[in-house]
Amino acid sequence: MTEDQWKGRSKRGYMYVIMAAFLWASSGCAAKFLFNGGVSPFQLVQLRITIATIVLFAFLAVKRPNLLKIAKKDIFYFIVLGTLGMASAQFFYLFAISKINVSAAILLEYLSPTLIALYMILFAGEKPDRLTLSAIGAAFAGACLATGAWRLDILTMNMAGIVSGLFSAVAFAWHSVHGEYGMRRYDPWTVLFYALLVGAVIWNAIIPPLDSFFQAYSPMKWMVILYVGTFGTVVPFALYFKGINLIRSPGACATATLEPIIAGILCHFFLNEPITPPQVAGGLLVIGSIILLMSKTTHDPNTPEAMRCPGKMR
């Protein structure tokens, strides 16, 4: 692979993550709408992850059935990924949104790039280069400004929501790092499906199986639920995994901090929430950090592809 080809591959990866961030941002607003309408976080997690699993299974069974095959020795890996990653991240994030405002919940979740960087340094024997670490720091600082974290009084916020948001960051970091590991052997679609499947099984065991599907929801709520399950879960996670497959988890996770920026813009247009100068500055800082990441290649183009590409078997 030439240097130009690798740069093109990296840019596609960043675009995938940017699209995922947009869909996740819209999904967060949709989830808040459902919570305000009486849907509980437990119900929405079961609805979201079950619908996502069914939709993705139907798609793969028709279009790419070969991607449903996994080795028996990898079953435990997918159980761990689906439990500690997918199922946990889904619940803690949505529970945080139900207890505190969406911006604060998103901000707490985006501590995950820092956690990933620490994991790589302390446990994986890798050290992200100075440019990547600077971009991660700038992205988080921008997210703080964009979400208004500088004026959030932590003592007046719901502590259960704050703790849940912190746990969502840990789960999202775990999901990113160990999802990347799985994509060294499997296609991103395969990793995503089995993570969702395990998560769905868990959440249909924690609360009565499919119980949330038999509640009385209005047609509007069902439309929002289906949106959250498909365009708020399957599509963005698929885009995010494809992004990780191309640019690695630190770059992907830092790029995903666009989510609160996009959420602020959507709230401005659809909920008439004002955009302040600090929020604009934060947005520009995040966008600048992403441009910084996109301007470089994280791997030497002369390195053999099998050593640098975590998705070489896709």
C-alpha positions as CSV (number, residue, x, y, z in Angstrom):
1,M,0.0,0.0,0.0
2,T,1.4,3.4,-1.0
3,E,1.5,6.4,1.3
4,D,-1.3,8.1,-0.8
5,Q,-3.5,5.0,-0.5
6,W,-2.9,4.8,3.2
7,K,-3.8,8.5,3.6
8,G,-7.0,7.9,1.6
9,R,-7.8,5.0,3.8
10,S,-7.3,7.1,6.9
11,K,-9.6,9.9,5.7
12,R,-12.3,7.4,5.0
13,G,-12.0,6.2,8.6
14,Y,-12.4,9.7,10.0
15,M,-15.5,10.3,7.8
16,Y,-17.1,7.1,9.0
17,V,-16.6,8.2,12.6
18,I,-17.9,11.7,11.9
19,M,-21.1,10.2,10.4
20,A,-21.4,8.0,13.5
21,A,-21.1,11.0,15.8
22,F,-23.9,12.8,13.9
23,L,-26.3,9.8,14.3
24,W,-25.4,9.3,17.9
25,A,-26.0,12.9,18.7
26,S,-29.5,12.7,17.1
27,S,-30.1,9.5,19.0
28,G,-29.3,11.1,22.3
29,C,-31.9,13.8,21.7
30,A,-34.4,11.2,20.7
31,A,-33.7,9.2,23.9
32,K,-34.3,12.3,26.0
33,F,-37.6,12.8,24.3
34,L,-38.6,9.2,25.2
35,F,-37.5,9.6,28.8
36,N,-39.5,12.8,29.1
37,G,-42.4,10.8,27.8
38,G,-42.2,8.1,30.5
39,V,-40.0,5.4,28.9
40,S,-37.5,4.1,31.5
41,P,-33.8,3.6,30.7
42,F,-34.2,-0.1,31.3
43,Q,-37.0,-0.3,28.7
44,L,-35.1,1.7,26.2
45,V,-31.9,-0.3,26.5
46,Q,-33.9,-3.5,25.9
47,L,-35.8,-2.0,23.0
48,R,-32.7,-0.4,21.4
49,I,-30.4,-3.3,21.6
50,T,-33.0,-6.0,20.7
51,I,-34.2,-4.1,17.7
52,A,-30.6,-3.4,16.6
53,T,-29.7,-7.1,16.9
54,I,-32.8,-8.2,14.9
55,V,-32.2,-5.6,12.1
56,L,-28.5,-6.4,11.8
57,F,-29.1,-10.2,11.8
58,A,-31.7,-9.8,9.0
59,F,-29.3,-7.7,7.0
60,L,-26.4,-10.1,7.3
61,A,-28.5,-13.2,6.8
62,V,-29.7,-11.9,3.4
63,K,-26.7,-9.9,2.2
64,R,-23.6,-11.5,3.8
65,P,-24.4,-14.7,5.7
66,N,-20.7,-15.7,5.7
67,L,-20.1,-12.9,8.3
68,L,-22.3,-14.8,10.8
69,K,-19.7,-17.5,11.2
70,I,-17.2,-17.4,14.1
71,A,-14.8,-19.8,15.6
72,K,-15.8,-21.7,18.8
73,K,-12.6,-20.5,20.5
74,D,-13.8,-16.9,20.1
75,I,-17.2,-17.3,21.7
76,F,-15.8,-16.2,25.1
77,Y,-14.2,-13.1,23.6
78,F,-17.6,-12.0,22.2
79,I,-19.4,-12.7,25.5
80,V,-16.9,-10.4,27.3
81,L,-17.1,-7.8,24.6
82,G,-20.9,-7.8,24.5
83,T,-21.2,-7.8,28.3
84,L,-18.5,-5.3,29.5
85,G,-18.7,-3.3,26.3
86,M,-22.0,-3.2,24.4
87,A,-24.5,-4.0,27.2
88,S,-22.8,-1.9,29.8
89,A,-22.2,1.1,27.6
90,Q,-25.8,1.2,26.4
91,F,-27.2,1.1,29.9
92,F,-24.9,3.5,31.6
93,Y,-25.1,6.1,28.8
94,L,-28.9,6.1,28.7
95,F,-29.3,6.0,32.4
96,A,-27.0,9.0,32.7
97,I,-29.1,10.9,30.1
98,S,-32.2,10.1,32.1
99,K,-30.7,11.6,35.3
100,I,-28.7,14.6,34.0
101,N,-28.8,16.7,30.9
102,V,-27.7,15.3,27.6
103,S,-24.6,17.5,27.3
104,A,-23.2,16.5,30.6
105,A,-23.9,12.8,29.9
106,I,-22.1,13.0,26.6
107,L,-19.2,14.9,28.1
108,L,-18.7,12.3,30.8
109,E,-18.7,9.5,28.2
110,Y,-16.0,11.3,26.2
111,L,-13.5,10.8,28.9
112,S,-13.0,7.5,27.0
113,P,-10.3,8.8,24.7
114,T,-8.2,9.6,27.7
115,L,-8.9,6.2,29.2
116,I,-7.9,4.6,25.9
117,A,-4.6,6.5,25.8
118,L,-3.8,5.5,29.4
119,Y,-4.6,1.9,28.6
120,M,-2.3,1.9,25.6
121,I,0.5,3.4,27.6
122,L,0.1,1.3,30.8
123,F,-1.1,-2.1,29.6
124,A,-0.7,-2.4,25.9
125,G,2.9,-1.4,25.6
126,E,2.1,1.3,23.1
127,K,2.6,5.1,23.4
128,P,0.4,7.3,21.3
129,D,2.5,9.9,19.6
130,R,2.6,13.5,20.9
131,L,0.3,14.7,18.1
132,T,-2.4,12.2,18.9
133,L,-2.3,12.9,22.6
134,S,-2.5,16.7,21.9
135,A,-5.5,16.1,19.7
136,I,-7.2,14.0,22.3
137,G,-6.7,16.7,24.9
138,A,-7.8,19.5,22.6
139,A,-10.9,17.4,21.6
140,F,-11.9,16.9,25.3
141,A,-11.3,20.6,26.1
142,G,-13.5,21.6,23.2
143,A,-16.2,19.2,24.3
144,C,-16.1,20.8,27.7
145,L,-16.7,24.2,26.2
146,A,-19.3,23.0,23.7
147,T,-21.4,21.3,26.3
148,G,-21.2,24.2,28.8
149,A,-19.3,22.1,31.3
150,W,-17.6,25.2,32.6
151,R,-20.9,26.4,34.1
152,L,-22.2,23.0,35.3
153,D,-22.3,22.9,39.1
154,I,-21.4,19.3,39.9
155,L,-22.8,19.6,43.4
156,T,-26.3,20.3,42.1
157,M,-26.3,17.4,39.6
158,N,-27.7,13.9,40.2
159,M,-24.8,11.9,41.5
160,A,-26.2,8.6,40.2
161,G,-26.3,10.2,36.7
162,I,-22.7,11.4,37.1
163,V,-21.4,8.0,38.3
164,S,-23.3,6.3,35.5
165,G,-21.8,8.7,32.9
166,L,-18.3,7.8,34.2
167,F,-19.0,4.1,33.9
168,S,-20.3,4.8,30.4
169,A,-16.8,6.2,29.6
170,V,-15.1,3.1,30.9
171,A,-17.5,0.8,29.0
172,F,-17.1,2.8,25.8
173,A,-13.3,2.7,26.1
174,W,-13.4,-1.0,26.7
175,H,-15.7,-1.5,23.7
176,S,-13.4,0.5,21.4
177,V,-10.2,-1.2,22.4
178,H,-11.4,-4.8,22.5
179,G,-13.6,-4.3,19.4
180,E,-10.4,-3.3,17.6
181,Y,-8.8,-6.5,18.8
182,G,-11.7,-8.6,17.4
183,M,-11.4,-6.8,14.0
184,R,-7.9,-8.3,13.6
185,R,-9.7,-11.5,12.8
186,Y,-13.2,-10.6,11.8
187,D,-15.1,-8.1,9.7
188,P,-16.5,-5.1,11.7
189,W,-20.0,-6.3,10.9
190,T,-19.3,-9.6,12.6
191,V,-17.8,-8.0,15.7
192,L,-20.8,-5.6,15.9
193,F,-23.4,-8.3,15.5
194,Y,-22.1,-10.6,18.2
195,A,-21.5,-7.7,20.6
196,L,-25.1,-6.7,20.1
197,L,-26.4,-10.3,20.3
198,V,-24.7,-10.8,23.7
199,G,-26.0,-7.5,24.9
200,A,-29.5,-8.3,23.8
201,V,-29.5,-11.7,25.5
202,I,-28.3,-10.1,28.7
203,W,-30.9,-7.3,28.7
204,N,-33.7,-9.8,28.0
205,A,-32.5,-11.8,31.0
206,I,-32.2,-8.8,33.4
207,I,-35.7,-7.8,32.8
208,P,-38.5,-10.1,31.5
209,P,-37.9,-11.1,27.8
210,L,-39.3,-8.6,25.4
211,D,-41.3,-7.0,28.2
212,S,-40.6,-3.5,26.9
213,F,-42.2,-4.3,23.5
214,F,-45.6,-4.9,25.1
215,Q,-45.9,-1.5,26.8
216,A,-48.4,1.1,25.5
217,Y,-46.4,3.5,23.3
218,S,-47.9,6.1,21.0
219,P,-47.2,5.8,17.2
220,M,-44.8,8.8,17.6
221,K,-42.9,7.0,20.4
222,W,-42.6,3.8,18.3
223,M,-41.2,5.8,15.4
224,V,-38.6,7.3,17.7
225,I,-37.8,3.9,19.3
226,L,-37.3,2.4,15.8
227,Y,-35.0,5.3,14.9
228,V,-32.9,4.8,18.0
229,G,-32.6,1.1,17.4
230,T,-31.6,1.4,13.8
231,F,-30.1,4.8,12.9
232,G,-29.1,5.5,16.5
233,T,-27.5,2.1,17.1
234,V,-26.8,-0.3,14.2
235,V,-25.7,2.3,11.6
236,P,-23.5,4.5,13.8
237,F,-21.9,1.5,15.6
238,A,-21.2,0.0,12.2
239,L,-19.7,3.2,10.9
240,Y,-17.6,3.6,14.2
241,F,-16.3,0.1,14.0
242,K,-15.3,0.6,10.3
243,G,-13.6,3.8,11.4
244,I,-11.7,2.0,14.1
245,N,-10.7,-0.6,11.5
246,L,-9.0,2.1,9.5
247,I,-7.6,4.7,12.0
248,R,-7.3,2.8,15.4
249,S,-9.3,3.4,18.5
250,P,-7.5,6.5,19.9
251,G,-8.1,8.5,16.7
252,A,-11.7,7.2,16.3
253,C,-12.6,8.0,19.9
254,A,-11.2,11.5,19.7
255,T,-13.0,12.2,16.5
256,A,-16.3,11.0,18.0
257,T,-16.1,14.0,20.4
258,L,-17.9,15.8,17.6
259,E,-21.0,14.3,19.0
260,P,-21.7,17.0,21.7
261,I,-21.0,19.7,19.1
262,I,-23.5,18.2,16.7
263,A,-26.0,17.7,19.6
264,G,-25.7,21.4,20.4
265,I,-26.4,22.4,16.8
266,L,-29.4,20.0,16.6
267,C,-30.8,21.3,19.9
268,H,-30.4,24.9,18.7
269,F,-32.5,24.3,15.6
270,F,-35.1,21.9,17.0
271,L,-35.3,22.9,20.6
272,N,-34.5,26.6,20.3
273,E,-31.5,26.3,22.6
274,P,-29.1,29.2,22.2
275,I,-25.5,28.7,21.1
276,T,-23.0,30.8,23.1
277,P,-19.6,32.0,22.1
278,P,-17.8,29.5,24.4
279,Q,-19.7,26.7,22.6
280,V,-18.7,28.0,19.2
281,A,-15.0,28.1,20.5
282,G,-15.3,24.6,21.8
283,G,-16.7,23.4,18.5
284,L,-13.9,25.0,16.6
285,L,-11.4,23.4,19.0
286,V,-12.8,19.9,18.4
287,I,-13.0,20.4,14.7
288,G,-9.4,21.6,14.7
289,S,-8.2,18.6,16.7
290,I,-9.9,16.3,14.2
291,I,-8.3,18.1,11.2
292,L,-5.0,17.7,13.1
293,L,-5.5,13.9,13.3
294,M,-6.6,13.7,9.7
295,S,-3.5,15.6,8.5
296,K,-1.2,12.8,9.5
297,T,-0.9,9.1,9.1
298,T,-0.5,7.1,12.3
299,H,1.5,4.4,10.6
300,D,4.6,4.4,8.5
301,P,3.4,3.5,4.9
302,N,6.5,1.3,4.5
303,T,5.4,-0.9,7.3
304,P,3.9,-4.2,6.1
305,E,0.1,-4.0,5.9
306,A,-0.4,-7.0,8.1
307,M,1.4,-5.3,10.9
308,R,-0.4,-2.0,10.8
309,C,-3.9,-2.8,9.7
310,P,-6.1,-4.2,12.5
311,G,-8.8,-5.1,9.9
312,K,-6.6,-6.9,7.4
313,M,-8.9,-10.0,7.3
314,R,-12.1,-8.1,6.5
